[in-house]
Amino acid sequence: MRKAAPRLPASLLYRAIRQKDIKINGARCQPGDKLQAGDTVRVYLPDDVLSTDDSLLFLAAPPVVEVVYEDDQILLCNKPQGLLVHEDDSSTPDTLINRILHYLYQKGEWDPQKENSFTPALCNRIDRNTGGIVIAAKTFEALQIISEKIRLREIDKYYLCIVHGNPTPKSGTLKGYHVKDAANNTVTISAKPVPGAKIALTRYRVLEDWKDKSLLEVELLTGRTHQIRAQLAAIGHPLWGDAKYGNSRENARLGNRQALWAYKITFSFTTPAGPLEYLKGKTFSVPVPFAEELRQHKGRTNP
């Protein structure tokens, strides 16, 4: 069934089996049933789910979106860890953008089959294993404005993270030269300029520290690939759970959960924002699961 309808969500498939909407030879089937030559399979599902129209591929993703803020122009959502923002080489349809499209389609706010329909798009992205706030534009004008504001650094993005050890000083701005290795999807940070490098600037502040770890608030001043992860690793304080830049043995002990969350954004416009001017000065934030767990940790060295 999954081969015949690759965009069919697993949750919908199993629900259809439970509700007897998929039958073999007129009888209720089970997920583990194997077809034999001559079997007749009848499927009672909506046409749009079984469609081969690529414009409906988003229907394979569940319409599950944790909305932080939404209006007619934009949508802010809290992306869970482990979810891709866009499709990658694995071609999985379950991505953040597809969930948002399905959510808006289900609400009747967007229909890809309408002529000249703008497809909502993400204005920023975060890594698969990073959770937190992502901005989606619901109109072309909003996409243009938010993209320009990000380029002009008029949207402040803050993260919470847990790092190994205790950074010194307790606050500061990290400056490095960022070199991306596209083939291996990694970056290196150099203290001196090197050919092809771009400047990476990251401001950090230690909120709380313990014997072997610290909770940091980090502000991105530039937006480079893996910037926070690579820069903190470069100063000897990699993220807990970071499989790419961290300590693999320690990460295995900790359960390999990357402790990085895009928890707050502020629309700090200094130039006109047109129809989005109402966002000027507004701040949105989300709770961070691992931050509260860490605060409850016993044995804090510096209360």
N, C-alpha and C positions, 0 to 999 in steps of 0.2 A: 504494500500500500504506500509506503514512504517513497518507493521508487516511482510509482505511478503519479504521485502527487507530492513532490519534494517540498512544496511550500506549506504543506499541511502540518500545523503545530502538533507536537507529540501529545500535548494535553488534550487537544481537540480529538485526536485519533482515539485515545484511550477512553475519553468520555463517550464518543460515538459507539465504541464497542460495548461499554457498560449499558448504554441506552438502547442497544439493539439496532443501531442505525447502520451497522455493517453486519451482513449475514452471509453465511456460506451454505449453499444449497437450501436456503430458506430457513436455516436454523441459526440461533445465536452462536457467535464465535468467541474465541478466547485469544489473547495476545500471542500465545505461543503456538497456535494452530498452524499446521503446514498444509499448503494446498496440494491437491493431487490432480492428475490429468483428468479433465472433464468436470471439475468443480465449477460451480457458478457462484460468483461473488456479486452481491448487490450492495451498493453504497448509497445512503440517503444523507447527502451533505449539500450545503449551499453551493451554487454554481461558481461563485467567486473564489471559493477556497480551492476548487478543483480546476480552475482556469489555468491555461498555459500562457496567459498574457503576462509578460514580465513586469508590466506596470503594476501588477497586483502582488508582486513577490513579498511586499511588506506584510501581507496577511499571514505569512508563516511565522511571524514574530508575535508574541502575546501583546495585547494592548495595555501592558502593565507599566505605568509611568508614575514615579513618585514626584508629584508636582509641588514645587516650592513656591512658584508664582506664575500666573498666567493672565494674559489679556488678549486683545484682538491682534496685537503685534508680535509679542514674544511669549516664550514659554521657558521657564527655568525648571530644570529637573535635577533630582539627586540620583546620579548614576550609581548603581551597585558595583562593588568590586567583581571582577571576573567577566564583565560584559564589554564587548567591543563597541566602540562608538560607530564605526563603519565596517563594512565587510572587508576581510583580508583574503589571503590566499586560500584559507579554508572554505571560503564561500558560504559560511553559515549565515542564514537569513536572520537569525536572532541577534540583532544589533540594536543599539540605542536609537539610532535614527529610524529604523524600521518599527520599533515599538512606538515611537512618537507618531509616525505616520499612521499606524494602525489605530492608535488612540484618537487622533484627530478625525480619521475616516469614520470610526465608530460613532463619534459625536456628531457627524454630519457637517464638520467644518471644512473638510477637504475631500475632493474627489479627483483622482488622477485622470479619469476618463472625460472630465469636462474640458472643453476646448480652452486653450491658453491658461490652464490652471497652474499657478506657481506651486512648486513642490517645496514644502518647508525644509529648512536646512539647518545644520549645526553651525554656530558661529565660532565655537572653540572646541577643542577636544582634549581629553585626558587619556592616559594609558589604560589599557585593559584592567590592570590590577590596582588602579587607583580609583577610589570612589569620590563622589562629590558633584558639585554644581556644574552643569553644562547649560549653555544658552542656545536655544533654538529660535530661529526667526520664522514667523508664520506668514510674512509678506516679503516681497522682493525689496521694498524700501527699507524695512527693518533690517534685513540682511546686510544691505549696503551700509547703513548707518552704524550698526554694531561692529561690523568688520573694520570700518574706518576708526571707530573709537578704540578698538583693541590695538590697531596699528599706531595710533597716537598716544597710547598708554593712558587713556582716560577711563579705563575700567580696571580697578584694582582687584587683583586676585590673590587670596590668602589660602594657605594650606596649613593643616596640622600634621605633624609627623613625629614618629619615635625613632631616635637614632641610638646607635651603640655609643656608650661613653658619654662624657660631659664636655661639650664644646667650650673653648676659652678663646676670646672673651664671651660673655653671656649674650652679647648682641653684636651685630655688625653687618657689613655688606660683603659678600663674596664676589670677587671679580676674577674671571678666568677666560681662557680662550677655548672655545667649544669647537671640536672637530667631529663630524659625523661620519661613521662608517656604515653606509647604506647597505652594503652587502651582508653585514652581520647584525644590523639594527642595533648598533652600540655607539656610544660617543666617548671621547676622551677629553679631559680638561687639562690644558696646559697653562702654566703660570706666565709664559711668555708668548708673544705673537708667533704664530706658525702659518705657513701658506694654507689658504682655504679656511682658516678659523674665523669664527664670529665671536664677538664679545658676549659673555653671559654674566648677568648681574642678578644676584639673589640676596635679599635682605632676610635675616633671621633674628629670632629672639627666643631665648630659653624661657619657657614658662615654668617648668618644674624639672628637677633632676633627682636622680637616684644613684645608687652605687654604680650600676652598670648601664644606665640608659637615661635619656632625657626626652622631654616633650617639648617640641619646638613649634612656634608659629613662623611660617615662612611666607614671604611676599615675593612674587615673581616680578622683577623689573624688566626682564626680557623674556621672550617665550621660545626657548630652544627645546629640541627633543631631549627628553630625559634630564632636563636641566637640574632639577632639585636633587634627583637621585645621584647623578654623576658628580655634582659639585660637593655635596655632603660627603660622598665616598672619597673624593679627592683630598679632603682635609682630614681624613681618618675617622669619619663618623657616618658610616653607611646606614641606610634605613634598616630597621628590623624587617625581616621577611623579604628583602629585595634579592630575588634570585639572580639578577644580572650583575649587580654592582656590590652586593653584600657578601657576607661570610656564609658559605653554603652549609657548613657544619652547624653553625649557630642557628641559621634559619630553619634547618630541619628540626632542631630542638624546640623551636618556637612555633612550628606548624606552618611555616612558609606563607604567612599572611602579611602582605606588604602593608606597612603602617604609614600610609600616606592618603590624605583626604583633602579635596578642594572644598573647604568648609564655608568660605565667605567671599562675596564679591560686593564691591561698591561702585556705583555708577558716578564717578567723579568728573563729570563733563566740565571742560573749561572752554569748549567751543560749541556753537549752536548744534542742537541735535534734532531740529525739525520736529516731526510728529512724535519723537521719543523724548522730548524735553522734560516730560513729566517724570522720567526716571532719574533725573539729576539729583544727586545727593542721597539716593535710596541705597540701603544696604540689605542684603539677604544672606542668611546663614542657615546651616543645617547642623544637627547634632552629629558627633563623630563617635562611632561605637567604641573604638579602642581607647579614646581619650579618657572616658569615664572609668573604663576598666583599669587604666594605668593609675588614675588618681586614687583608686581604692587599694592600690598595691601597698603592702606593708613594707616597712624598711626604708622609707624615704630619708635621704641624708640631709637635705636642705629644705625644711618645711617652708 
